Amino acid sequence: MIKQYVYISTAVGLSREEVNAILETCARNNAEQDVTGLLLYNGRNFLQLLEGQGERLDRLMSVIETDKRHSGVLVMHKDDVEQRVCPDWAMKLIAISEAIEVRQQRLEEELPATIDPAIRKLVLNFAMLN
Ligand SMILES: Cc1cc2nc3c(=O)[nH]c(=O)nc-3n(C[C@H](O)[C@H](O)[C@H](O)COP(=O)(O)O)c2cc1C
């Protein structure tokens, strides 16, 4: 069984470098910990989908919750699933494009086809904010 979390959090105005630093940590740790997922950032809020082995993922989630680079971590979804949605992504940053008209289309292209419909909806709604 694989555990999944989806959370949103707030981090106003992080620079691309700051987001990249988070992604570098993800690349370093997640491959080793067998954690996968995706990360969206819109300049104000993060949405992250995390998946991995139960206890390990719980531990990572509590580390992330106390990270000072963001606040107000709100877990929107927590589930045990048979298979990963993002088996190939140590942590994929999905860029939210400026133009609202193309956001949905881009995301539809980038999101894995196997993603649960409820999570897909959550991600798409998040991407349409602001
Ligand atoms: C939005 C956000 C997402 C993060 N995602 C991950 C993650 O997927 N994996 C990870 O190891 N650290 C992640 N971090 C960083 C952790 O909070 C923490 O800084 C890091 O795990 C510490 O790793 P280190 O001890 O190897 O430096 C994230 C931080 C933020 C703000």
The ligand as a MOL file (V3000), in Angstrom:
LIG
                    3D

  0  0  0     0  0            999 V3000
M  V30 BEGIN CTAB
M  V30 COUNTS 31 33 0 0 0
M  V30 BEGIN ATOM
M  V30 1 C 6.3110 23.4080 -0.2960 0
M  V30 2 C 7.4190 22.5110 0.1950 0
M  V30 3 C 7.5220 21.2100 -0.2830 0
M  V30 4 C 8.5350 20.3610 0.1520 0
M  V30 5 N 8.6070 19.0890 -0.3350 0
M  V30 6 C 9.5950 18.2660 0.0920 0
M  V30 7 C 9.6960 16.9370 -0.3960 0
M  V30 8 O 8.8970 16.4600 -1.2220 0
M  V30 9 N 10.7400 16.1880 0.0310 0
M  V30 10 C 11.6680 16.6500 0.9230 0
M  V30 11 O 12.5770 15.9170 1.2890 0
M  V30 12 N 11.5920 17.9060 1.4020 0
M  V30 13 C 10.5890 18.7220 1.0100 0
M  V30 14 N 10.5200 19.9990 1.4910 0
M  V30 15 C 11.6000 20.4690 2.3760 0
M  V30 16 C 11.4090 20.0100 3.8200 0
M  V30 17 O 10.5110 20.8520 4.4900 0
M  V30 18 C 12.7600 20.0270 4.5540 0
M  V30 19 O 13.3560 21.2880 4.4500 0
M  V30 20 C 13.7180 18.9930 3.9660 0
M  V30 21 O 13.0810 17.7330 3.8470 0
M  V30 22 C 14.9610 18.8580 4.8350 0
M  V30 23 O 15.8260 17.9870 4.1580 0
M  V30 24 P 17.3840 17.9570 4.5100 0
M  V30 25 O 17.4310 17.5810 5.9690 0
M  V30 26 O 17.9280 16.8940 3.6130 0
M  V30 27 O 17.9160 19.3220 4.2000 0
M  V30 28 C 9.4870 20.8540 1.0930 0
M  V30 29 C 9.3750 22.1590 1.5560 0
M  V30 30 C 8.3700 22.9890 1.1220 0
M  V30 31 C 8.2810 24.4000 1.6450 0
M  V30 END ATOM
M  V30 BEGIN BOND
M  V30 1 1 1 2
M  V30 2 1 2 3
M  V30 3 2 2 30
M  V30 4 2 3 4
M  V30 5 1 4 5
M  V30 6 1 4 28
M  V30 7 2 5 6
M  V30 8 1 6 7
M  V30 9 1 6 13
M  V30 10 2 7 8
M  V30 11 1 7 9
M  V30 12 1 9 10
M  V30 13 2 10 11
M  V30 14 1 10 12
M  V30 15 2 12 13
M  V30 16 1 13 14
M  V30 17 1 14 15
M  V30 18 1 14 28
M  V30 19 1 15 16
M  V30 20 1 16 17
M  V30 21 1 16 18
M  V30 22 1 18 19
M  V30 23 1 18 20
M  V30 24 1 20 21
M  V30 25 1 20 22
M  V30 26 1 22 23
M  V30 27 1 23 24
M  V30 28 2 24 25
M  V30 29 1 24 26
M  V30 30 1 24 27
M  V30 31 2 28 29
M  V30 32 1 29 30
M  V30 33 1 30 31
M  V30 END BOND
M  V30 END CTAB
M  END
